[in-house]
Amino acid sequence: MAKTVKMADIAKEVGVSVVTVSKALTGQKGVSEAMRSRIIKLADEMGYVQPAAASKSEDKGRNIGIIIHDKHFTKYNSFYMQMYQLLSSELGSQGDFAMLEIITHDMEKDLIAPKVIKENKVQALILQGEFSKEYCDFIKEIMGDLPVLYLDFADESGRDVSVISDSFYGSYYMTNYLFEHGHRDIAFVGSPLITTSITDRYLGYVKSMMEHGVQVRPDWQIEDRNKTTGIIFEPDKLPLPLELPTAFVCNCDLTAGVLIRRLEKEGYSIPEDFSVVGYDNYIYPGACDVEITTYEVDMPVMVQNAVGYLNALLKGESVKTGMHIVTGHLVEKSSVKALG
């Protein structure tokens, strides 16, 4: 059987990211016409088949609800909007309709159902980004037998389908990277237990520290967001310890950018004075003046997998419940300085 050509194969041949290939093949902005033509031509030559073209389902034109918490739409945080755009494009390419609804903090706290569910407008629902366990249980109850899928966070019960990135090992690799560059005084910037992904990234950091025989210092676990709202602090609100480490592992690039701006306000330079690594490989243009070394989330593959599992659920097919983990990779930029 011939090997199925994936976007990653095309990206490797061209020497660009999977996100660039996805944008080129789905007609999105952010790719030059010359690069778009090159990618489309190579995709044809390699025999790449878009998921929509490969699908034989006649059940098209379905309404797929997508709910996202409004805490993910703060000033510089558009990671989830990019993910939603990919998701909407993937669903649209197979003839389905994405119906987005933003869930407020009060809606989540008071267990208020999204309008797309109350008005019976959707055949399935994707929860994109973290929600409380109580709200997830509430959503599943009112959805009844209709499919529910979690994207970029995990269903705690393991009874539903979740598509997540490799947060634990991604953060573990990033911390190891700092050790490889001579650092031993390393802090973690993030609020564990606020989301499962931040908790996993903190535990990946702890694993690396333990394996290198370095004690994890409580004052070097730096909170990066409001514990009630989940909104990331502005630079002047981000707490810094009295004694600073030489390097910081941040739970996401947005937090890394906030940290860098805070340190710069204190008169420091990155990476001359401190090294910083992040997670996601996505930050709003202009949010930070330093290119952040990071762990790139394979967003297109996460979206493709989520849509594939959702299609199977809608057809009544069996899908393995629990977490479906999509690995990423380290991207070296200019925020880390080797010591000694």
VEXNUNU-593746 format. One record per residue (C-alpha): chain; x, z, y negated; residue number from 1. Coordinates in Angstrom, 2 decimals. Last residue first. Example, Ala and Ser with C-alpha at 12.3 -4.5 7.8 and 13.67 -1.06 7.14 Angstrom:
BEGIN
@chaine->A x->13.67 z->7.14 y->1.06 num->2
@chaine->A x->12.30 z->7.80 y->4.50 num->1
END
This chain:
BEGIN
@chaine->A x->30.62 z->30.21 y->-28.97 num->340
@chaine->A x->26.91 z->29.85 y->-29.65 num->339
@chaine->A x->25.04 z->26.58 y->-29.30 num->338
@chaine->A x->22.60 z->25.84 y->-32.12 num->337
@chaine->A x->18.94 z->25.03 y->-31.46 num->336
@chaine->A x->16.39 z->23.56 y->-33.88 num->335
@chaine->A x->17.57 z->19.92 y->-33.84 num->334
@chaine->A x->15.67 z->18.03 y->-31.14 num->333
@chaine->A x->15.80 z->18.25 y->-27.36 num->332
@chaine->A x->12.53 z->17.51 y->-25.53 num->331
@chaine->A x->11.96 z->19.49 y->-22.32 num->330
@chaine->A x->9.41 z->18.11 y->-19.88 num->329
@chaine->A x->5.76 z->18.39 y->-18.86 num->328
@chaine->A x->4.00 z->19.37 y->-15.64 num->327
@chaine->A x->0.26 z->19.02 y->-15.06 num->326
@chaine->A x->-1.32 z->21.94 y->-13.19 num->325
@chaine->A x->-4.71 z->21.67 y->-11.47 num->324
@chaine->A x->-6.05 z->25.22 y->-11.47 num->323
@chaine->A x->-8.98 z->26.30 y->-9.32 num->322
@chaine->A x->-11.49 z->24.22 y->-7.40 num->321
@chaine->A x->-10.58 z->21.31 y->-5.17 num->320
@chaine->A x->-13.06 z->18.52 y->-5.83 num->319
@chaine->A x->-15.77 z->17.48 y->-3.35 num->318
@chaine->A x->-17.93 z->14.58 y->-4.44 num->317
@chaine->A x->-21.33 z->15.02 y->-6.04 num->316
@chaine->A x->-20.93 z->11.88 y->-8.12 num->315
@chaine->A x->-20.82 z->13.95 y->-11.31 num->314
@chaine->A x->-18.13 z->16.14 y->-9.75 num->313
@chaine->A x->-16.01 z->13.09 y->-8.91 num->312
@chaine->A x->-16.35 z->11.74 y->-12.43 num->311
@chaine->A x->-15.35 z->15.15 y->-13.82 num->310
@chaine->A x->-12.24 z->15.21 y->-11.61 num->309
@chaine->A x->-11.18 z->11.81 y->-12.92 num->308
@chaine->A x->-11.95 z->12.76 y->-16.52 num->307
@chaine->A x->-9.79 z->15.88 y->-16.22 num->306
@chaine->A x->-6.97 z->13.95 y->-14.55 num->305
@chaine->A x->-6.93 z->11.32 y->-17.28 num->304
@chaine->A x->-6.96 z->14.01 y->-19.99 num->303
@chaine->A x->-4.10 z->15.99 y->-18.43 num->302
@chaine->A x->-2.18 z->12.74 y->-17.90 num->301
@chaine->A x->-2.60 z->11.78 y->-21.56 num->300
@chaine->A x->-1.56 z->15.28 y->-22.75 num->299
@chaine->A x->1.74 z->15.52 y->-20.91 num->298
@chaine->A x->2.73 z->18.68 y->-22.78 num->297
@chaine->A x->6.23 z->18.43 y->-24.21 num->296
@chaine->A x->8.46 z->21.49 y->-24.01 num->295
@chaine->A x->10.25 z->21.98 y->-27.33 num->294
@chaine->A x->13.25 z->21.55 y->-29.58 num->293
@chaine->A x->11.74 z->21.62 y->-33.08 num->292
@chaine->A x->12.63 z->19.03 y->-35.74 num->291
@chaine->A x->12.96 z->21.16 y->-38.89 num->290
@chaine->A x->11.04 z->20.62 y->-42.14 num->289
@chaine->A x->7.81 z->22.15 y->-40.81 num->288
@chaine->A x->4.11 z->21.54 y->-41.45 num->287
@chaine->A x->4.78 z->18.12 y->-42.96 num->286
@chaine->A x->3.31 z->16.21 y->-40.04 num->285
@chaine->A x->1.07 z->18.55 y->-37.94 num->284
@chaine->A x->2.92 z->19.82 y->-34.91 num->283
@chaine->A x->3.08 z->18.53 y->-31.37 num->282
@chaine->A x->5.80 z->18.79 y->-28.77 num->281
@chaine->A x->3.57 z->21.31 y->-26.94 num->280
@chaine->A x->5.91 z->24.36 y->-26.72 num->279
@chaine->A x->8.52 z->25.76 y->-29.09 num->278
@chaine->A x->12.21 z->26.55 y->-29.41 num->277
@chaine->A x->14.01 z->28.28 y->-32.29 num->276
@chaine->A x->17.69 z->28.96 y->-32.96 num->275
@chaine->A x->18.74 z->31.24 y->-35.81 num->274
@chaine->A x->21.33 z->31.19 y->-38.61 num->273
@chaine->A x->22.56 z->27.58 y->-38.58 num->272
@chaine->A x->19.55 z->26.30 y->-36.60 num->271
@chaine->A x->17.57 z->26.77 y->-38.82 num->270
@chaine->A x->18.51 z->28.22 y->-42.19 num->269
@chaine->A x->17.89 z->31.71 y->-43.60 num->268
@chaine->A x->16.91 z->32.73 y->-47.13 num->267
@chaine->A x->13.96 z->34.99 y->-46.28 num->266
@chaine->A x->11.60 z->32.15 y->-47.22 num->265
@chaine->A x->13.49 z->30.05 y->-44.65 num->264
@chaine->A x->12.76 z->32.67 y->-42.00 num->263
@chaine->A x->9.02 z->32.54 y->-42.75 num->262
@chaine->A x->9.02 z->28.71 y->-42.76 num->261
@chaine->A x->10.79 z->28.73 y->-39.39 num->260
@chaine->A x->8.33 z->31.24 y->-37.96 num->259
@chaine->A x->5.31 z->29.19 y->-39.10 num->258
@chaine->A x->6.85 z->26.05 y->-37.57 num->257
@chaine->A x->7.51 z->27.84 y->-34.29 num->256
@chaine->A x->3.91 z->29.08 y->-34.31 num->255
@chaine->A x->2.71 z->25.48 y->-34.65 num->254
@chaine->A x->5.17 z->24.40 y->-31.98 num->253
@chaine->A x->3.62 z->26.72 y->-29.42 num->252
@chaine->A x->4.41 z->29.97 y->-27.57 num->251
@chaine->A x->7.64 z->30.43 y->-29.50 num->250
@chaine->A x->10.95 z->31.35 y->-27.86 num->249
@chaine->A x->13.21 z->32.76 y->-30.60 num->248
@chaine->A x->16.99 z->32.92 y->-30.92 num->247
@chaine->A x->19.79 z->35.03 y->-32.41 num->246
@chaine->A x->17.72 z->38.21 y->-32.41 num->245
@chaine->A x->16.68 z->40.09 y->-35.60 num->244
@chaine->A x->16.85 z->43.83 y->-36.12 num->243
@chaine->A x->14.08 z->45.07 y->-38.40 num->242
@chaine->A x->11.53 z->43.02 y->-36.45 num->241
@chaine->A x->9.60 z->40.22 y->-38.19 num->240
@chaine->A x->5.84 z->40.18 y->-38.72 num->239
@chaine->A x->4.10 z->36.88 y->-39.57 num->238
@chaine->A x->1.88 z->37.47 y->-42.61 num->237
@chaine->A x->4.06 z->35.57 y->-45.12 num->236
@chaine->A x->4.24 z->32.57 y->-42.77 num->235
@chaine->A x->0.43 z->32.24 y->-42.32 num->234
@chaine->A x->-0.80 z->33.92 y->-39.17 num->233
@chaine->A x->-2.30 z->32.01 y->-36.24 num->232
@chaine->A x->-6.07 z->32.35 y->-35.80 num->231
@chaine->A x->-7.21 z->34.13 y->-32.61 num->230
@chaine->A x->-10.16 z->35.63 y->-34.49 num->229
@chaine->A x->-9.90 z->39.23 y->-33.30 num->228
@chaine->A x->-6.26 z->39.42 y->-32.25 num->227
@chaine->A x->-5.06 z->37.72 y->-35.44 num->226
@chaine->A x->-2.03 z->35.65 y->-34.57 num->225
@chaine->A x->1.74 z->35.52 y->-34.01 num->224
@chaine->A x->2.56 z->38.91 y->-32.49 num->223
@chaine->A x->6.31 z->39.34 y->-31.94 num->222
@chaine->A x->7.69 z->40.51 y->-28.61 num->221
@chaine->A x->11.16 z->41.38 y->-29.87 num->220
@chaine->A x->10.17 z->44.93 y->-30.77 num->219
@chaine->A x->9.27 z->45.55 y->-27.11 num->218
@chaine->A x->12.78 z->44.53 y->-25.99 num->217
@chaine->A x->13.04 z->42.62 y->-22.72 num->216
@chaine->A x->16.22 z->43.75 y->-20.99 num->215
@chaine->A x->18.68 z->41.00 y->-20.11 num->214
@chaine->A x->19.96 z->40.55 y->-16.54 num->213
@chaine->A x->19.81 z->36.75 y->-16.66 num->212
@chaine->A x->17.08 z->36.66 y->-14.02 num->211
@chaine->A x->15.13 z->39.26 y->-15.97 num->210
@chaine->A x->15.27 z->37.25 y->-19.21 num->209
@chaine->A x->14.16 z->34.07 y->-17.41 num->208
@chaine->A x->11.21 z->35.83 y->-15.77 num->207
@chaine->A x->10.22 z->37.46 y->-19.07 num->206
@chaine->A x->10.11 z->34.07 y->-20.84 num->205
@chaine->A x->7.89 z->32.67 y->-18.08 num->204
@chaine->A x->5.70 z->35.77 y->-18.42 num->203
@chaine->A x->5.31 z->35.12 y->-22.16 num->202
@chaine->A x->4.37 z->31.50 y->-21.46 num->201
@chaine->A x->1.76 z->32.59 y->-18.91 num->200
@chaine->A x->0.27 z->35.07 y->-21.39 num->199
@chaine->A x->0.21 z->32.41 y->-24.11 num->198
@chaine->A x->-1.58 z->30.03 y->-21.73 num->197
@chaine->A x->-4.09 z->32.66 y->-20.63 num->196
@chaine->A x->-5.14 z->33.25 y->-24.23 num->195
@chaine->A x->-5.16 z->36.36 y->-26.42 num->194
@chaine->A x->-3.62 z->38.24 y->-23.49 num->193
@chaine->A x->-0.10 z->37.74 y->-24.87 num->192
@chaine->A x->0.28 z->37.25 y->-28.64 num->191
@chaine->A x->3.18 z->34.91 y->-29.37 num->190
@chaine->A x->6.77 z->34.89 y->-30.58 num->189
@chaine->A x->9.26 z->35.83 y->-27.85 num->188
@chaine->A x->12.67 z->37.16 y->-28.84 num->187
@chaine->A x->16.12 z->36.23 y->-27.50 num->186
@chaine->A x->19.39 z->38.14 y->-27.86 num->185
@chaine->A x->21.22 z->36.43 y->-25.00 num->184
@chaine->A x->22.08 z->33.05 y->-26.51 num->183
@chaine->A x->25.01 z->30.94 y->-25.29 num->182
@chaine->A x->23.44 z->27.48 y->-25.19 num->181
@chaine->A x->22.58 z->27.75 y->-21.49 num->180
@chaine->A x->20.77 z->30.99 y->-22.33 num->179
@chaine->A x->18.66 z->29.06 y->-24.84 num->178
@chaine->A x->17.81 z->26.42 y->-22.25 num->177
@chaine->A x->16.83 z->29.16 y->-19.79 num->176
@chaine->A x->14.26 z->30.31 y->-22.34 num->175
@chaine->A x->12.87 z->26.77 y->-22.62 num->174
@chaine->A x->12.77 z->26.39 y->-18.83 num->173
@chaine->A x->10.83 z->29.66 y->-18.43 num->172
@chaine->A x->8.45 z->28.61 y->-21.21 num->171
@chaine->A x->7.63 z->25.40 y->-19.34 num->170
@chaine->A x->7.61 z->27.27 y->-16.05 num->169
@chaine->A x->4.75 z->29.55 y->-17.09 num->168
@chaine->A x->2.87 z->27.07 y->-19.29 num->167
@chaine->A x->2.69 z->24.22 y->-16.78 num->166
@chaine->A x->-0.17 z->22.39 y->-18.50 num->165
@chaine->A x->-3.78 z->22.99 y->-17.53 num->164
@chaine->A x->-6.70 z->21.24 y->-15.83 num->163
@chaine->A x->-9.35 z->23.67 y->-14.58 num->162
@chaine->A x->-12.03 z->23.08 y->-11.92 num->161
@chaine->A x->-14.40 z->25.95 y->-11.15 num->160
@chaine->A x->-14.44 z->28.83 y->-8.68 num->159
@chaine->A x->-10.98 z->30.12 y->-9.65 num->158
@chaine->A x->-12.58 z->33.19 y->-11.18 num->157
@chaine->A x->-10.34 z->33.15 y->-14.24 num->156
@chaine->A x->-11.22 z->29.55 y->-15.14 num->155
@chaine->A x->-8.00 z->28.26 y->-16.64 num->154
@chaine->A x->-7.10 z->26.78 y->-20.00 num->153
@chaine->A x->-6.08 z->23.36 y->-21.24 num->152
@chaine->A x->-9.30 z->21.67 y->-20.07 num->151
@chaine->A x->-12.02 z->23.57 y->-18.19 num->150
@chaine->A x->-14.73 z->21.62 y->-16.36 num->149
@chaine->A x->-18.47 z->22.27 y->-16.02 num->148
@chaine->A x->-20.69 z->20.09 y->-13.82 num->147
@chaine->A x->-24.48 z->20.51 y->-14.02 num->146
@chaine->A x->-25.99 z->22.86 y->-11.42 num->145
@chaine->A x->-27.01 z->25.51 y->-13.95 num->144
@chaine->A x->-25.58 z->24.75 y->-17.38 num->143
@chaine->A x->-27.15 z->27.97 y->-18.72 num->142
@chaine->A x->-25.21 z->30.13 y->-16.26 num->141
@chaine->A x->-21.95 z->28.24 y->-16.63 num->140
@chaine->A x->-22.09 z->28.63 y->-20.41 num->139
@chaine->A x->-22.72 z->32.38 y->-20.18 num->138
@chaine->A x->-19.85 z->32.86 y->-17.73 num->137
@chaine->A x->-17.55 z->30.94 y->-20.09 num->136
@chaine->A x->-18.78 z->33.00 y->-23.05 num->135
@chaine->A x->-18.09 z->36.27 y->-21.27 num->134
@chaine->A x->-14.66 z->35.09 y->-20.12 num->133
@chaine->A x->-13.75 z->34.35 y->-23.73 num->132
@chaine->A x->-12.98 z->30.75 y->-24.70 num->131
@chaine->A x->-9.65 z->28.92 y->-24.55 num->130
@chaine->A x->-9.19 z->25.22 y->-25.21 num->129
@chaine->A x->-11.48 z->22.34 y->-24.27 num->128
@chaine->A x->-14.62 z->23.37 y->-22.40 num->127
@chaine->A x->-15.87 z->20.14 y->-20.85 num->126
@chaine->A x->-19.59 z->19.81 y->-20.14 num->125
@chaine->A x->-21.67 z->17.56 y->-17.91 num->124
@chaine->A x->-24.93 z->15.58 y->-18.04 num->123
@chaine->A x->-25.47 z->16.24 y->-21.74 num->122
@chaine->A x->-28.33 z->16.15 y->-24.27 num->121
@chaine->A x->-30.52 z->18.90 y->-22.89 num->120
@chaine->A x->-31.36 z->20.20 y->-26.40 num->119
@chaine->A x->-30.02 z->23.67 y->-25.65 num->118
@chaine->A x->-26.90 z->22.17 y->-24.05 num->117
@chaine->A x->-25.86 z->19.87 y->-26.90 num->116
@chaine->A x->-26.96 z->22.59 y->-29.32 num->115
@chaine->A x->-24.24 z->24.92 y->-28.05 num->114
@chaine->A x->-25.56 z->28.23 y->-26.68 num->113
@chaine->A x->-25.20 z->31.44 y->-28.68 num->112
@chaine->A x->-23.43 z->34.21 y->-26.78 num->111
@chaine->A x->-23.19 z->36.59 y->-29.77 num->110
@chaine->A x->-19.37 z->36.70 y->-29.74 num->109
@chaine->A x->-18.95 z->32.98 y->-28.97 num->108
@chaine->A x->-21.46 z->31.88 y->-31.58 num->107
@chaine->A x->-19.94 z->34.35 y->-34.07 num->106
@chaine->A x->-16.42 z->32.95 y->-33.56 num->105
@chaine->A x->-17.71 z->29.45 y->-34.12 num->104
@chaine->A x->-18.13 z->26.74 y->-31.48 num->103
@chaine->A x->-17.44 z->23.16 y->-32.57 num->102
@chaine->A x->-19.54 z->20.51 y->-30.82 num->101
@chaine->A x->-18.28 z->17.14 y->-29.60 num->100
@chaine->A x->-20.45 z->14.64 y->-27.73 num->99
@chaine->A x->-18.29 z->12.16 y->-25.83 num->98
@chaine->A x->-20.21 z->9.11 y->-24.58 num->97
@chaine->A x->-19.58 z->7.29 y->-21.31 num->96
@chaine->A x->-18.84 z->3.60 y->-20.77 num->95
@chaine->A x->-15.58 z->3.88 y->-18.82 num->94
@chaine->A x->-13.40 z->3.26 y->-21.88 num->93
@chaine->A x->-15.55 z->5.70 y->-23.84 num->92
@chaine->A x->-14.59 z->8.59 y->-21.58 num->91
@chaine->A x->-10.88 z->7.88 y->-21.95 num->90
@chaine->A x->-11.24 z->7.34 y->-25.71 num->89
@chaine->A x->-13.15 z->10.61 y->-26.15 num->88
@chaine->A x->-10.53 z->12.47 y->-24.13 num->87
@chaine->A x->-7.65 z->10.94 y->-26.09 num->86
@chaine->A x->-9.38 z->11.83 y->-29.36 num->85
@chaine->A x->-10.13 z->15.33 y->-28.05 num->84
@chaine->A x->-6.46 z->15.88 y->-27.21 num->83
@chaine->A x->-5.47 z->14.76 y->-30.71 num->82
@chaine->A x->-8.08 z->17.10 y->-32.15 num->81
@chaine->A x->-6.76 z->19.88 y->-29.95 num->80
@chaine->A x->-3.23 z->19.52 y->-31.29 num->79
@chaine->A x->-4.59 z->19.43 y->-34.85 num->78
@chaine->A x->-3.45 z->22.88 y->-35.99 num->77
@chaine->A x->-2.06 z->22.74 y->-39.51 num->76
@chaine->A x->-4.87 z->24.32 y->-41.53 num->75
@chaine->A x->-6.92 z->25.87 y->-38.71 num->74
@chaine->A x->-8.91 z->23.79 y->-36.27 num->73
@chaine->A x->-8.26 z->25.61 y->-32.98 num->72
@chaine->A x->-10.03 z->28.73 y->-34.25 num->71
@chaine->A x->-13.17 z->26.54 y->-34.39 num->70
@chaine->A x->-13.54 z->26.82 y->-30.62 num->69
@chaine->A x->-13.91 z->23.47 y->-28.85 num->68
@chaine->A x->-16.93 z->22.14 y->-26.93 num->67
@chaine->A x->-17.10 z->18.75 y->-25.24 num->66
@chaine->A x->-20.42 z->17.47 y->-23.92 num->65
@chaine->A x->-20.41 z->14.34 y->-21.77 num->64
@chaine->A x->-23.36 z->12.00 y->-22.28 num->63
@chaine->A x->-23.52 z->9.40 y->-19.51 num->62
@chaine->A x->-23.54 z->5.69 y->-20.33 num->61
@chaine->A x->-22.40 z->4.69 y->-16.90 num->60
@chaine->A x->-23.64 z->5.40 y->-13.37 num->59
@chaine->A x->-22.57 z->2.15 y->-11.75 num->58
@chaine->A x->-19.38 z->3.69 y->-10.42 num->57
@chaine->A x->-16.75 z->1.23 y->-9.25 num->56
@chaine->A x->-13.93 z->2.65 y->-11.38 num->55
@chaine->A x->-10.64 z->0.76 y->-11.46 num->54
@chaine->A x->-11.40 z->-0.91 y->-14.75 num->53
@chaine->A x->-12.23 z->2.42 y->-16.32 num->52
@chaine->A x->-9.03 z->3.99 y->-15.02 num->51
@chaine->A x->-6.98 z->1.22 y->-16.70 num->50
@chaine->A x->-5.08 z->-0.92 y->-14.20 num->49
@chaine->A x->-1.32 z->-1.42 y->-14.62 num->48
@chaine->A x->-0.03 z->-4.45 y->-12.76 num->47
@chaine->A x->3.57 z->-4.21 y->-13.95 num->46
@chaine->A x->3.33 z->-7.54 y->-15.82 num->45
@chaine->A x->0.05 z->-6.53 y->-17.46 num->44
@chaine->A x->1.47 z->-3.17 y->-18.57 num->43
@chaine->A x->4.60 z->-4.94 y->-19.86 num->42
@chaine->A x->2.50 z->-7.25 y->-22.06 num->41
@chaine->A x->0.38 z->-4.33 y->-23.34 num->40
@chaine->A x->3.52 z->-2.29 y->-24.14 num->39
@chaine->A x->5.25 z->-5.16 y->-25.96 num->38
@chaine->A x->2.13 z->-6.04 y->-27.93 num->37
@chaine->A x->1.68 z->-2.39 y->-29.01 num->36
@chaine->A x->5.37 z->-2.14 y->-29.97 num->35
@chaine->A x->5.12 z->-5.22 y->-32.19 num->34
@chaine->A x->1.80 z->-4.05 y->-33.63 num->33
@chaine->A x->3.35 z->-0.73 y->-34.60 num->32
@chaine->A x->1.83 z->2.37 y->-32.97 num->31
@chaine->A x->0.20 z->5.28 y->-34.82 num->30
@chaine->A x->-3.40 z->4.10 y->-34.66 num->29
@chaine->A x->-5.38 z->3.88 y->-31.43 num->28
@chaine->A x->-6.18 z->0.69 y->-29.51 num->27
@chaine->A x->-6.46 z->2.31 y->-26.07 num->26
@chaine->A x->-3.40 z->0.65 y->-24.54 num->25
@chaine->A x->-1.14 z->1.30 y->-27.54 num->24
@chaine->A x->-2.30 z->4.89 y->-28.02 num->23
@chaine->A x->-1.76 z->5.65 y->-24.32 num->22
@chaine->A x->1.71 z->4.10 y->-24.38 num->21
@chaine->A x->2.66 z->6.16 y->-27.44 num->20
@chaine->A x->1.32 z->9.36 y->-25.81 num->19
@chaine->A x->3.37 z->8.59 y->-22.68 num->18
@chaine->A x->6.48 z->8.72 y->-24.86 num->17
@chaine->A x->8.79 z->5.76 y->-25.47 num->16
@chaine->A x->11.67 z->4.10 y->-23.63 num->15
@chaine->A x->9.86 z->0.89 y->-22.71 num->14
@chaine->A x->10.46 z->1.19 y->-18.97 num->13
@chaine->A x->9.93 z->4.95 y->-18.92 num->12
@chaine->A x->6.70 z->4.69 y->-20.92 num->11
@chaine->A x->5.38 z->2.04 y->-18.51 num->10
@chaine->A x->6.01 z->4.29 y->-15.53 num->9
@chaine->A x->4.47 z->7.27 y->-17.35 num->8
@chaine->A x->1.32 z->5.23 y->-18.01 num->7
@chaine->A x->0.90 z->4.94 y->-14.25 num->6
@chaine->A x->1.32 z->2.03 y->-11.84 num->5
@chaine->A x->-0.26 z->2.67 y->-8.45 num->4
@chaine->A x->2.28 z->1.90 y->-5.72 num->3
@chaine->A x->1.34 z->-0.95 y->-3.44 num->2
@chaine->A x->0.00 z->0.00 y->0.00 num->1
END
